[in-house]
Structures are given as C-alpha cells and as structure tokens.
C-alpha cells in the first residue's frame, strides 16, 4: 500500500511548518538574521520535498473509473466551498480568547529578537510555558515581512481548519467514496468544529498532526521511510501543545513494535530528534507549568475522590451530547458494526480511547479548580481527538460494500 501524492504533499507542508517554527526558535537562540533562517527553510523545503517524492510517493494511485474521478472532484470542491463559506461567518478578526491572550501575544515577542526572552517573564495567565509551534510560525512571518498583520495567523488557522476534513476525504475516497463524501460534508457543516478550529487556537493544529500520524502509520509496514514522517509528526505534536506529549507517548506505546522492528527505529529517531531537541531546550528556559506547581493536596486524595470522577464523567457526556454528535453516533455505529461482523475494535480505536482515558486522569489529578478547568478546556481537549475518531470510524465503515460509486 502506497501513499497518495496529495496526502504526502499535505504531510510535507505540515512538516515544513514544524521546521519553520523550530528553526526560527533556534535562530533566536543563536542570533541569526532572518535572511539566514529563510535560506535554511527554503533549502529544507526543497530537499525535503524531493525526498518525499522519491521515498514516500512511488506511484500514482489509479481511480476505478471515470465516474469515480468526476464524483471525487465534485464532492471535494463542494466540501471546500461549504467550509470556506461557513468560516466567513465564524472567524473573528483577532481570533478568540487563547489567540490574543496566548498564541498571537507570544508571537509578538518572537517577532522581535531583542525582546523575545521577555516572553518567559509573562504572567502565568498567558502561559509562557506553552510550546512555540503557532507563535513560532506567526512570529517568523511577521518578522520576515515587517508586519503584524492578522492575515498571517488567520491564514494558518484557515489552512488547518480546511485541511483536516480534506485529508480525511483523500484518505477514504479510494476505499469508499460515499463514506468519504459523507464525512467531508458532516465536518464541513459541523458548527462546533468550524468555530473552534478557526479560532486560532492550538487544538486544531494538534488534532491535524495527530490525525496525520494515525493515517501515516497504516503505510509503515511497507515503507520504512514512513517512520521518519511519524517521528516528525509526533515530535511536532509535542511542540504544538503540552498535551501532545501524552498523545505522542501513547501512540508510541501502541505502535512500538511497528516502529522498532527492521531498523525502523533509526528512521523514527531521525524524524523526532529535531523537535525533541527544541522542546527540551525550550522547557529548560520556560517556567513550570501551572498544573505541576503549588500542590497542596496529595495526589492520592484526588485519585480516590469519587466525586471528581462523577463530575468529569458528566462533562464528558455533556460534550458528547452537545458538541460531538458526529463522533457520538459514529462510535455507536462503529460498535454495532464490530458486533455484527464479530470483530474487535482496531488498534487505532483502542489508542484513541486510551487518549481519552489519559485526558480523564489529567483532570482527576489537576490542582486547578476542577469545574472551572472542565468548563474552560474539556471541549477543546476532545476536539484534539475528534478528527482522528472520525477517520478511524469512517475507515472501518469504508469496508461496507455500497453499490453506488463502488466501481
């Protein structure tokens, strides 16, 4: 099984965004001129694209019929138009709360080399310990172009919001065009997804990178170079948000055998080394995360407090019923499908359920006001996993034999 050119090009763009933000962080540490950083990025972009075409895309997948090709383009175009039109009504000029309080605010410091280290002196409400994927990209382009135009964070947010349903569609259309089209339209008309993804937060970027890792791992057994991509994508997950560390660790635990065997571990390390080095250096400079400091209650007291579990479960149910209806009903259909076909859930589904369980226990052990913490973050935390759930569910359902558009 070989990766389609369109999917590999999207993944290359994501890795390029990761390289831009990380290399810009190192350029600030080393006091490099923006021109030098730009040249390094152009060189990386050129050679990494050639490497992708040579080692990842080895053939163009042929569609099954002219009818299939025509309908594929029509559905994809319709989905893009629907998403673009709806985002026009949801986008705020400066993004939502986290955009102007955290990400774009951090970018203003990074855009000015003489002031960037003052980022670490900010009040904890601005979370100076948060990784630099988003502010690194925005800060680099602001500095390069000599502007702080809001078009740059908007363009990044729009790209990510659009690409999530597009890459799911591209990954599914050869398996089952009808399922792929339904998923594209469902996400394209999901107001909760669109509003929160275009808000210029870091949750949608994390969702996209984790989703592409889950898509890419399907090609690992037949192509050792996919391990490089996996390493880079998971490393960027950590570089995007602190939650990315847990998601990446769980991913590695579930796919450890696939990553390690036949010398793939060397390629995986090659992909993850650069992001890991960046995050380790950054964390030595940044203040301690507010979830880890000022603990006055022993962890065991939180762990054994049943009321915390009940409260967290109630918020989880509320979000499934009100914000993630597509995922909720998709999971119900997935379970029914497995029962009817006498199948166990796949490894990818167990991974995602483990990620939800991991987030659940982060809340259990949180030293923040629990209800406030749940109110302000659970919907966005679940958004980080929603696209992957949709992809995994749709992949399972794509094995259905539907006569329409099947030839």
C-alpha positions in Angstrom: 0.0 0.0 0.0 1.5 3.3 -1.1 0.6 6.8 -0.1 -1.2 9.1 -2.5 0.6 12.1 -3.8 -2.0 14.5 -2.4 -1.7 13.1 1.1 2.1 13.1 1.1 2.1 16.7 -0.1 -0.1 17.8 2.8 2.1 16.0 5.2 5.2 17.6 3.7 3.6 21.0 4.2 2.9 20.2 7.9 6.5 19.1 8.4 7.6 22.3 6.7 5.5 24.3 9.2 7.1 22.4 12.0 10.6 23.1 10.6 9.8 26.8 10.2 8.8 27.2 13.9 11.6 25.1 15.3 14.4 26.6 13.1 13.1 30.1 14.0 13.4 29.2 17.7 17.0 28.1 17.2 17.7 31.2 15.1 16.6 33.4 18.1 18.9 31.4 20.4 21.8 31.8 18.0 21.0 35.4 17.0 20.8 34.5 13.3 19.5 37.1 10.8 16.0 36.4 9.4 17.6 36.1 5.9 19.8 33.2 7.0 16.8 31.5 8.6 14.8 32.0 5.5 17.6 30.4 3.3 17.8 27.4 5.6 14.0 27.0 5.4 14.0 27.2 1.6 16.8 24.7 1.4 15.0 22.3 3.8 11.7 22.7 1.9 13.4 22.0 -1.5 15.3 18.9 -0.4 12.6 17.5 1.9 10.1 17.7 -1.0 12.4 15.9 -3.3 12.9 13.3 -0.6 9.2 12.9 -0.1 8.6 12.4 -3.8 11.4 9.8 -4.1 10.8 7.8 -0.9 7.1 8.2 0.0 5.2 8.7 -3.3 6.3 5.8 -5.5 3.2 5.6 -7.7 0.0 7.5 -8.6 -3.0 5.5 -7.5 -5.4 5.0 -10.3 -9.1 5.5 -9.6 -11.5 2.8 -10.5 -13.5 4.6 -13.2 -14.0 8.0 -14.8 -17.3 8.3 -12.9 -15.4 7.8 -9.6 -12.9 10.5 -10.6 -15.6 13.0 -11.6 -17.6 12.5 -8.4 -14.4 12.7 -6.3 -13.6 16.2 -7.7 -17.2 17.4 -7.4 -17.6 16.2 -3.8 -14.2 17.7 -2.8 -14.9 21.0 -4.5 -18.4 21.2 -2.8 -16.8 20.5 0.6 -14.2 23.2 0.2 -16.8 25.7 -0.9 -19.1 24.8 2.0 -16.3 25.1 4.6 -14.9 28.3 3.2 -18.3 30.0 3.1 -19.3 29.0 6.6 -15.9 30.1 8.0 -16.6 33.6 6.7 -19.3 33.9 9.3 -17.4 32.3 12.2 -14.0 34.0 12.0 -13.1 36.8 14.4 -10.5 39.3 13.3 -8.2 38.7 16.3 -9.3 35.1 16.9 -10.8 34.0 20.2 -9.5 34.2 23.8 -6.5 32.0 23.6 -5.4 33.5 20.3 -4.9 37.1 21.6 -4.1 36.1 25.2 -1.5 33.4 24.4 -0.6 32.4 20.8 -0.6 35.7 18.9 0.6 37.5 22.0 3.6 35.2 22.2 4.2 35.7 18.5 4.7 39.5 19.1 7.6 38.7 21.4 9.1 36.2 19.0 8.9 38.7 16.1 11.4 41.0 17.9 14.7 39.2 18.6 15.7 41.9 21.1 12.7 41.2 23.3 11.8 37.5 22.7 13.2 36.2 26.0 10.8 38.5 27.9 8.2 36.0 26.9 9.3 33.9 29.9 8.5 36.7 32.3 4.8 37.0 31.4 2.1 36.4 33.9 1.1 32.8 34.2 -2.3 33.6 32.8 -0.6 34.0 29.5 1.1 30.6 29.8 4.7 31.4 28.9 5.5 27.6 29.2 3.4 26.7 26.2 5.4 25.4 23.2 6.1 27.6 20.2 4.7 25.9 17.0 2.0 28.5 16.4 3.8 31.6 17.7 7.0 30.5 16.1 5.4 30.4 12.6 3.5 33.6 13.1 6.5 35.4 14.6 8.8 34.3 11.8 6.5 35.6 9.1 5.7 38.8 11.0 9.5 39.5 11.3 10.2 38.4 7.7 7.5 40.6 6.2 7.9 43.5 8.7 4.3 43.5 9.7 2.0 42.2 12.4 -0.9 41.7 10.0 -3.7 39.5 11.4 -3.9 37.8 7.9 -1.0 35.6 8.9 -2.5 33.9 12.0 -5.8 33.7 10.1 -4.2 32.1 7.1 -2.6 29.4 9.3 -5.8 28.8 11.1 -7.8 28.6 7.9 -5.4 26.2 6.3 -5.5 23.8 9.2 -9.3 24.0 9.5 -9.7 23.2 5.8 -7.1 20.5 5.6 -8.5 18.3 8.4 -11.6 17.3 6.5 -9.7 17.3 3.2 -7.1 14.9 4.3 -9.7 12.6 5.8 -11.6 12.7 2.4 -8.4 12.0 0.4 -7.5 9.1 2.7 -11.0 7.5 2.3 -12.1 8.2 -1.3 -10.3 5.2 -2.8 -11.8 2.9 -0.2 -15.4 4.2 -0.2 -16.2 7.5 -2.0 -19.7 7.6 -0.4 -18.4 7.4 3.1 -15.6 9.9 2.3 -18.1 12.3 0.9 -20.5 12.0 3.9 -17.6 12.6 6.3 -16.5 15.7 4.4 -19.9 17.2 4.4 -20.6 16.4 8.0 -17.4 18.1 9.1 -18.0 21.0 6.7 -21.3 21.7 8.3 -20.3 21.0 11.9 -20.5 24.4 13.5 -18.7 23.4 16.7 -15.8 22.1 14.7 -15.6 25.1 12.4 -16.0 27.7 15.2 -13.3 26.2 17.4 -10.9 25.2 14.6 -10.9 28.7 13.1 -10.5 30.4 16.5 -6.6 30.4 16.0 -6.2 28.1 19.0 -3.6 25.2 19.1 -6.2 22.4 19.4 -6.9 22.1 15.7 -3.2 22.0 14.8 -2.6 19.3 17.3 -5.6 17.4 16.0 -4.3 17.6 12.5 -0.8 16.4 13.3 -2.0 13.5 15.4 -4.5 12.6 12.7 -1.8 12.5 10.0 0.3 10.3 12.3 -2.6 7.8 12.5 -3.1 8.0 8.7 0.6 7.5 8.1 1.1 4.5 10.4 -1.0 2.5 8.0 1.8 2.7 5.5 4.7 1.9 7.9 5.0 -1.9 7.3 5.5 -1.4 3.6 7.7 1.6 3.7 10.4 2.1 6.3 10.7 5.8 5.5 7.3 6.5 6.9 9.0 6.1 10.3 10.8 9.5 9.6 7.4 11.1 9.0 5.9 9.5 12.1 8.8 10.8 14.2 8.5 14.3 12.8 4.7 14.4 13.2 4.7 13.2 16.8 7.6 15.5 17.6 5.6 18.4 16.3 2.6 17.3 18.4 4.8 17.9 21.5 6.0 21.2 20.0 2.4 22.4 19.5 0.8 21.8 22.9 1.8 20.2 26.2 -1.0 17.7 25.7 0.8 16.5 22.6 3.4 14.8 24.8 0.8 12.4 26.3 -0.7 11.7 22.9 2.7 11.0 21.3 3.7 8.7 24.2 0.5 6.7 23.9 0.9 6.5 20.2 4.5 5.1 20.6 3.3 2.6 23.2 0.6 1.2 20.9 2.8 1.0 17.8 6.2 0.4 19.5 6.7 -3.0 17.7 5.9 -1.5 14.3 8.3 1.4 15.0 11.2 -0.6 16.3 11.4 -3.6 14.0 13.6 -4.0 10.9 15.7 -1.0 11.8 12.8 1.5 11.6 13.7 2.9 15.0 16.7 4.7 13.3 14.4 6.5 10.9 11.9 7.3 13.7 14.7 8.9 15.8 15.9 10.8 12.7 12.4 12.3 12.4 11.7 13.1 16.0 15.2 14.3 17.1 14.9 17.9 15.9 11.5 18.6 17.6 12.6 16.8 20.8 15.8 18.9 21.0 13.8 22.1 20.6 11.2 21.2 23.2 13.9 20.1 25.7 15.8 23.4 25.3 12.6 25.4 25.5 11.4 23.7 28.6 14.7 24.5 30.4 14.1 28.2 29.7 10.3 28.3 30.4 8.6 28.5 33.8 7.0 25.4 35.3 3.5 24.5 34.0 0.8 25.6 36.4 -0.6 22.1 36.6 2.6 20.9 38.2 3.2 23.6 40.8 1.8 24.7 44.1 0.3 21.4 45.0 -1.2 21.4 48.5 -3.4 18.3 48.3 -1.7 14.9 48.0 -2.3 13.2 44.6 -3.8 10.1 46.4 -6.6 12.3 47.7 -7.6 13.4 44.2 -7.2 9.8 42.9 -9.5 8.3 45.5 -12.2 11.1 45.4 -15.2 9.6 43.6 -16.9 13.0 43.2 -14.2 14.1 40.8 -14.8 11.1 38.6 -18.5 11.7 38.6 -18.0 15.4 37.7 -15.6 14.7 34.9 -17.8 11.9 33.5 -20.8 14.3 33.5 -18.8 16.9 31.4 -17.7 14.1 29.1 -21.3 13.0 28.5 -22.4 16.6 28.1 -19.8 17.3 25.4 -20.6 14.1 23.5 -24.3 15.0 23.5 -23.9 18.7 22.6 -20.6 19.3 20.9 -19.5 16.0 19.3 -22.7 14.5 17.9 -21.0 13.2 14.8 -18.4 11.3 16.9 -21.0 10.1 19.3 -23.2 8.5 16.7 -20.2 7.3 14.8 -19.0 5.4 17.8 -22.4 3.8 18.2 -22.4 2.7 14.6 -18.7 1.5 15.0 -19.7 -0.7 17.9 -22.7 -2.1 16.1 -20.5 -2.8 13.0 -18.0 -4.7 15.1 -20.7 -6.8 16.8 -22.4 -7.7 13.5 -19.1 -8.6 11.9 -17.7 -10.3 15.0 -14.7 -8.1 15.1 -12.8 -6.5 17.9 -12.1 -2.7 17.7 -8.8 -1.9 15.9 -5.6 -0.8 17.5 -6.2 2.7 16.3 -9.6 2.8 18.2 -8.0 1.5 21.4 -5.3 4.1 21.1 -7.9 6.9 20.8 -9.9 5.6 23.8 -6.7 5.4 25.8 -6.0 9.0 24.9 -9.5 10.0 26.2 -8.7 8.0 29.4 -5.4 9.8 29.7 -7.1 13.2 29.5 -9.7 12.0 32.0 -7.0 11.2 34.6 -5.2 14.5 33.9 -8.5 16.1 35.1 -8.6 13.8 38.1 -5.2 14.8 39.2 -5.5 18.5 38.3 -4.7 21.0 41.0 -6.8 23.7 39.3 -10.4 24.3 40.3 -11.9 21.2 38.7 -15.2 22.5 37.5 -13.6 25.7 36.1 -10.9 23.5 34.5 -13.6 21.3 32.8 -15.7 24.2 31.7 -12.8 26.0 30.0 -10.9 23.1 28.4 -12.7 19.8 28.0 -14.5 20.7 24.8 -11.1 21.8 23.2 -9.3 18.8 24.5 -11.8 16.5 22.9 -11.5 18.5 19.7 -7.9 17.4 19.6 -9.1 13.8 19.2 -12.3 14.2 17.3 -10.9 14.2 13.7 -8.9 11.0 14.5 -12.1 9.4 15.8 -14.0 10.4 12.7 -11.2 9.0 10.5 -10.9 5.7 12.4 -14.7 5.2 12.4 -15.1 6.1 8.7 -12.2 3.8 7.8 -14.0 0.9 9.4 -17.3 1.7 7.7 -15.5 2.1 4.4 -15.3 -1.7 4.2 -19.1 -1.7 3.6 -19.9 -2.8 0.1 -22.1 0.0 -1.3 -23.1 -0.4 -5.0 -23.4 3.3 -5.7 -20.0 4.7 -6.9 -18.2 1.5 -6.0 -16.9 0.9 -9.5 
